[in-house]
Amino acid sequence: MTRQRPPRENDPVPADSSEEAPAERQDAVRNIIIERVETVPMTPEEYDTAVSVLAELVLQWERKGAPDVAPKRAA
């Protein structure tokens, strides 16, 4: 018999389930301070490439398990 953790709010797998509990996940959002923004002029071709690369990164992130709910804000 294995010891199970107590259920948590919004837990996707009930604690008494025979399935394995999912690995712990960290919040997707962290406190970030932007010190400055640098801009670089781009040609239309460079812009199209940048947009395509960003879209691919977003797709990879979603395939790897992007959170489907926003994290709760600290009070």
N, C-alpha and C positions, 0 to 999 in steps of 0.2 A: 504494500500500500504506500502510495506517495502522498506527501503532504501538499495540500493545495493552498494557494493564497486566498485571502478573503475577497469576495467580489468587490469591484470598484464601480463607481458611477459611470455609465456609458460603456461598460465592458462588453466588447463584441462577443466574447465566449463566456457563458455562465461558468462559475467556479466549479460546479458539480458535473460539468460536461466531461465525457470521456476523451474528447479531443484535446490536443495540446494547446495550451494558451499561447497567443501570439507573443513574439518578442517585444520587449518594452520599446516604445518609440519616444523620441524626443520631440518637443514642439518644433514645428516648422518655422515659426517666427521667433526671432530673437531681437533684443534691443540693439539697434544699429544706429550709429551716429555718422552722418555723411559730412565729412570735413570740407570737401570741395568737389566740384564736377568739372571734369575736363572734356572739352569737345574737340573733335578732329573733323575737318571737312572730309566728306566722302563723295566719291563718284557715284552715279546711279548704280553701276555694277557692284561696287563695294557695299552700298546700302542693301541691294537685293540679297547679296551673300550674307550679310549680317542678319537680316530678317529671317532667312532660311535657316541659319545656324541656331538662332534663338528659338525658332519654332521646333527644331529637332530636339534641342535641350529640354524644352517644355514637355514634348511627347515622351522623352526618356524618363523624365521625372514622374509623369503621370503613370507610366507603365510600371515603375518601381514602387508604386504605392503612395501617391500623393494623398495627403489628408483630405477627406471629403467634408470636413467641418472646420470652421475657424476655431483656433484655440481660445479658451476663455481668458479674458484680461484680468490681470491681478488687481485687486481692489486697493 
